[in-house]
Amino acid sequence: MDVIWVVLIAIAALIAGVALGFFLARKYMMNYMKKNPPINEQMLRTLMMQMGQKPSQKKINQMMRAMNNQTDKK
């Protein structure tokens, strides 16, 4: 009878640990991505030039704002 309780407690602790680890890792990655966005203005400017567009600062600011709004919604 005591063995069953030990096994049940071990399984509950494992499930709780996995859930807690998932949420902590998710929060860490969201903060990391907010502090270190995957694309910056210089990268966006280079990308637009490669596509044959002449990037104005207004257009770059508009695209960066749109990308930041997308990440804030998630």
VMD Tcl script that draws the C-alpha trace (Angstrom):
set ca {
  {0.00 0.00 0.00}
  {2.86 2.38 0.79}
  {4.50 1.69 -2.56}
  {1.40 2.91 -4.43}
  {1.49 6.26 -2.60}
  {5.18 6.70 -3.35}
  {4.60 6.00 -7.05}
  {1.59 8.37 -7.19}
  {3.53 11.16 -5.47}
  {6.48 10.64 -7.82}
  {4.22 10.82 -10.88}
  {2.48 13.96 -9.55}
  {5.85 15.60 -8.83}
  {7.08 14.72 -12.33}
  {3.98 16.21 -13.97}
  {4.21 19.37 -11.83}
  {7.92 19.73 -12.65}
  {7.34 19.38 -16.38}
  {4.51 21.95 -16.31}
  {6.52 24.42 -14.23}
  {9.59 23.97 -16.43}
  {7.54 24.58 -19.57}
  {6.05 27.83 -18.31}
  {9.38 29.12 -16.97}
  {11.13 28.34 -20.26}
  {8.31 30.01 -22.22}
  {8.52 33.18 -20.11}
  {12.32 33.25 -20.45}
  {12.15 32.92 -24.25}
  {9.45 35.59 -24.57}
  {11.58 38.03 -22.56}
  {14.68 37.11 -24.58}
  {12.92 37.67 -27.89}
  {11.55 41.01 -26.69}
  {15.04 42.19 -25.66}
  {16.76 40.69 -28.73}
  {14.40 40.92 -31.68}
  {15.24 38.60 -34.55}
  {15.35 41.49 -37.04}
  {16.47 45.09 -36.67}
  {16.30 48.22 -38.84}
  {19.61 47.55 -40.59}
  {18.56 44.02 -41.52}
  {15.20 45.30 -42.76}
  {16.91 48.00 -44.85}
  {19.23 45.40 -46.43}
  {16.31 43.08 -47.14}
  {14.34 45.84 -48.86}
  {17.36 46.83 -50.97}
  {17.82 43.21 -52.04}
  {14.18 43.13 -53.11}
  {14.77 46.17 -55.31}
  {13.03 48.73 -53.13}
  {14.58 51.98 -52.01}
  {13.90 52.01 -48.27}
  {12.87 55.32 -46.74}
  {13.15 55.80 -42.99}
  {9.39 56.28 -42.80}
  {8.77 52.92 -44.50}
  {11.30 51.15 -42.25}
  {9.75 52.67 -39.11}
  {6.31 51.59 -40.31}
  {7.44 48.01 -40.91}
  {9.28 47.82 -37.56}
  {6.18 49.13 -35.76}
  {4.02 46.53 -37.51}
  {6.43 43.73 -36.55}
  {6.58 44.92 -32.92}
  {2.78 45.05 -32.77}
  {2.65 41.46 -34.01}
  {5.04 40.26 -31.29}
  {3.17 42.21 -28.59}
  {-0.14 40.57 -29.55}
  {1.32 37.09 -29.09}
}
mol new
graphics top color blue
foreach p $ca { graphics top sphere $p radius 0.5 }
foreach p [lrange $ca 0 end-1] q [lrange $ca 1 end] { graphics top cylinder $p $q radius 0.2 }
display resetview
